């Protein structure tokens, strides 16, 4: 049944994306941007509903009281496609940094540009970082926006050693806004590079914001320490569930390091 339900969910997931993108097109592009956000947020919620009903995976996202008013940076762990779509319904006006090539995709690219996301060219990292900071400052000067950054850059397996990139430190320093870390172990249930979708409950939490103005080393130490401690706790809780998912080697190794039974 795991394979059947996983296949069914993956099929319905993409059908849902295509159908909603077509059906909502008139409303989306004729509405003001703040109203048009209803469409992608509704799509995200529908995906989570389908994930529950087809794959048997519920979502438990807490800590909304830790989201500041106005502009801030959201810094989630990046383990799965799940964390790319699960959080923006909680944000007023989210802002993503993405590859410019994505804006060239018909429909999808048009949807992206409607929301004034920040496309970047591949090439020099220093030039790209400067362009990102300048574009983000411009967007936040227009309206309060919430920049979503994955501090580790690419998806990593649950329990894997943290590999935070220095880019978020520079962005934090130059923007001067709070950073809200987000802890979760969604990769246990929606694994990267696999079609399997394990049943259970994905727990995620918006952690207390890190205030602006800290030194670079202090900020990085807090971001890593607070995020990883919360993720470790969630990993242990998942291992104690009545019907735990299949744990990758990285998660099993980390559980042994934490002294948890595996």
Legacy VTK file of the C-alpha trace (Angstrom):
# vtk DataFile Version 3.0
C-alpha trace
ASCII
DATASET POLYDATA
POINTS 262 float
0.000 0.000 0.000
2.920 2.364 0.621
3.912 2.220 -3.039
0.324 2.537 -4.275
-0.460 5.506 -2.052
2.842 7.172 -2.916
2.250 6.787 -6.641
-1.315 8.025 -6.289
-0.249 11.096 -4.336
2.536 12.020 -6.751
0.153 11.749 -9.699
-2.577 13.801 -8.022
-0.032 16.348 -6.782
1.037 17.297 -10.318
-2.484 17.136 -11.700
-3.592 19.471 -8.921
-0.788 21.881 -9.801
-1.613 21.986 -13.508
-5.391 22.198 -13.067
-5.257 24.958 -10.461
-2.687 26.933 -12.420
-5.000 26.936 -15.441
-8.282 27.493 -13.613
-7.000 30.334 -11.436
-5.163 32.161 -14.243
-7.833 34.846 -14.939
-8.314 35.686 -11.254
-4.578 35.562 -10.528
-3.410 37.907 -13.240
-6.339 40.324 -13.070
-6.155 40.726 -9.279
-3.860 43.062 -7.344
-0.798 41.239 -6.106
-1.881 41.145 -2.459
-5.141 39.444 -3.448
-3.509 37.135 -5.975
-1.511 35.539 -3.138
-4.712 33.651 -2.337
-4.052 31.334 -5.303
-0.616 29.887 -4.382
-1.567 29.764 -0.712
-4.759 27.882 -1.540
-2.731 25.514 -3.737
-0.301 24.867 -0.862
-3.125 24.088 1.548
-4.773 21.801 -1.001
-1.482 19.921 -1.416
-1.220 19.393 2.332
-4.847 18.192 2.400
-4.196 15.721 -0.432
-1.004 14.584 1.300
-3.043 13.734 4.380
-5.956 12.057 2.593
-3.933 10.052 0.045
-0.555 9.370 1.640
-1.773 9.458 5.237
0.675 12.171 6.303
-0.570 14.961 8.540
1.123 18.308 9.105
1.610 19.882 12.520
3.178 23.340 12.104
3.465 25.342 15.319
5.157 28.489 16.608
3.175 31.025 14.581
3.391 33.329 17.588
7.129 33.647 16.843
6.561 35.266 13.442
7.290 39.004 13.773
5.239 41.752 12.192
6.652 43.312 9.045
9.795 42.214 7.224
11.953 39.321 8.370
13.956 36.368 7.067
12.534 32.854 7.361
15.313 30.255 7.553
13.961 26.682 7.322
15.855 23.435 7.247
15.855 22.112 3.686
15.211 18.371 3.445
12.354 17.968 1.026
10.084 19.623 -1.507
7.613 19.735 1.369
9.445 22.624 3.025
9.331 24.578 -0.245
5.523 24.795 -0.177
4.401 24.265 3.423
5.375 27.575 5.025
4.388 30.436 2.749
0.641 30.256 3.644
1.712 31.495 7.099
3.469 34.565 5.676
1.884 37.827 4.603
4.006 38.482 1.493
6.751 35.855 1.064
9.757 36.479 -1.130
11.907 33.773 -2.748
15.315 33.903 -4.393
15.366 31.586 -7.404
17.236 30.747 -10.582
16.386 33.053 -13.471
15.777 30.054 -15.715
12.633 29.228 -13.738
11.029 32.457 -14.904
11.257 31.248 -18.507
8.847 28.323 -17.898
5.397 29.056 -19.406
2.698 29.721 -16.792
4.983 28.811 -13.882
7.421 31.585 -14.716
4.586 34.067 -15.217
3.173 33.164 -11.822
6.591 33.760 -10.260
7.084 37.174 -11.816
3.606 38.305 -10.766
4.749 37.984 -7.151
7.988 39.928 -7.746
10.350 37.153 -6.723
14.088 37.694 -7.064
15.658 35.841 -10.011
19.442 35.505 -10.016
21.889 34.558 -12.743
24.295 31.713 -12.266
27.873 32.907 -12.086
29.915 34.805 -9.535
28.562 34.199 -6.048
29.711 37.597 -4.803
27.932 39.415 -7.646
24.814 37.304 -7.148
24.798 38.035 -3.406
25.096 41.778 -3.986
22.242 41.644 -6.495
20.070 39.654 -4.070
20.673 42.083 -1.204
19.956 45.117 -3.388
16.759 43.600 -4.825
15.550 42.461 -1.391
16.134 45.903 0.118
14.117 47.422 -2.705
11.237 44.979 -2.168
11.206 45.476 1.601
11.236 49.254 1.122
8.036 48.976 -0.956
6.143 46.675 1.401
6.877 44.470 4.424
8.033 41.158 2.951
9.333 37.878 4.351
12.436 36.529 2.628
12.631 32.716 2.631
16.221 31.439 2.634
17.453 27.889 3.103
20.702 28.370 5.050
22.175 25.068 3.839
21.368 25.808 0.215
20.566 22.319 -1.027
18.390 19.575 0.430
20.085 17.395 3.016
18.972 14.112 4.553
17.488 14.081 8.074
20.191 13.741 10.704
22.956 14.719 8.295
25.729 16.951 9.613
24.761 20.627 9.258
26.355 22.499 6.351
25.195 26.098 6.685
26.387 28.529 4.016
27.827 31.921 4.872
25.509 33.758 2.482
22.721 34.043 5.037
25.121 35.806 7.421
25.825 38.517 4.857
22.143 38.923 4.023
21.213 39.089 7.724
23.904 41.690 8.381
22.963 43.926 5.469
19.168 43.723 5.724
18.999 44.374 9.461
15.819 42.345 10.068
15.051 39.409 12.409
15.660 35.817 11.325
13.140 33.102 12.208
14.687 29.602 12.117
12.356 26.739 11.196
12.975 23.213 12.486
11.450 20.053 11.024
12.318 16.535 9.868
10.037 16.402 6.829
12.659 14.427 4.927
11.664 11.354 6.928
8.196 11.420 5.359
8.770 13.152 2.005
12.335 12.029 1.199
14.498 13.859 -1.297
15.070 12.097 -4.628
12.480 9.395 -3.871
8.849 8.978 -4.813
7.855 7.280 -1.536
5.631 9.263 0.841
5.569 7.762 4.334
2.491 8.102 6.558
2.707 9.807 9.931
2.823 13.392 11.188
5.342 15.955 9.995
6.083 18.311 12.857
7.591 21.711 12.148
8.084 24.748 14.345
8.820 28.417 13.792
11.457 29.098 16.445
11.853 32.397 18.351
13.324 35.089 16.095
16.994 35.973 16.235
17.119 39.773 16.553
19.060 41.951 14.120
22.353 43.539 15.058
24.292 40.512 16.331
27.879 39.882 15.311
28.333 37.504 12.401
29.819 34.664 14.463
27.226 35.013 17.210
24.380 35.007 14.709
25.666 31.911 12.911
26.224 30.060 16.194
22.659 30.837 17.324
21.111 29.908 13.988
22.858 26.549 13.833
22.579 25.733 17.527
18.894 26.539 17.934
17.804 24.968 14.643
19.758 21.748 15.072
18.742 21.285 18.716
15.062 21.525 17.753
15.555 19.173 14.793
17.301 16.638 17.022
14.346 16.707 19.413
11.917 16.150 16.539
14.042 13.303 15.200
13.924 11.549 18.562
10.157 12.102 18.810
9.683 10.621 15.324
11.679 7.545 16.335
9.289 6.985 19.243
6.130 7.209 17.115
3.828 4.203 17.038
4.477 3.729 13.320
7.785 5.463 12.507
8.891 5.997 8.890
11.956 4.363 7.361
15.003 6.182 8.727
17.916 6.904 6.353
21.445 6.021 7.543
22.135 9.652 8.471
19.129 9.717 10.803
20.030 6.386 12.404
23.583 7.602 12.994
22.363 10.827 14.574
19.903 8.981 16.812
22.738 6.782 18.101
24.800 9.905 18.796
21.864 11.325 20.772
21.580 8.102 22.778
18.123 7.272 21.435
16.988 3.710 20.875
16.904 2.742 17.166
LINES 1 263
262 0 1 2 3 4 5 6 7 8 9 10 11 12 13 14 15 16 17 18 19 20 21 22 23 24 25 26 27 28 29 30 31 32 33 34 35 36 37 38 39 40 41 42 43 44 45 46 47 48 49 50 51 52 53 54 55 56 57 58 59 60 61 62 63 64 65 66 67 68 69 70 71 72 73 74 75 76 77 78 79 80 81 82 83 84 85 86 87 88 89 90 91 92 93 94 95 96 97 98 99 100 101 102 103 104 105 106 107 108 109 110 111 112 113 114 115 116 117 118 119 120 121 122 123 124 125 126 127 128 129 130 131 132 133 134 135 136 137 138 139 140 141 142 143 144 145 146 147 148 149 150 151 152 153 154 155 156 157 158 159 160 161 162 163 164 165 166 167 168 169 170 171 172 173 174 175 176 177 178 179 180 181 182 183 184 185 186 187 188 189 190 191 192 193 194 195 196 197 198 199 200 201 202 203 204 205 206 207 208 209 210 211 212 213 214 215 216 217 218 219 220 221 222 223 224 225 226 227 228 229 230 231 232 233 234 235 236 237 238 239 240 241 242 243 244 245 246 247 248 249 250 251 252 253 254 255 256 257 258 259 260 261
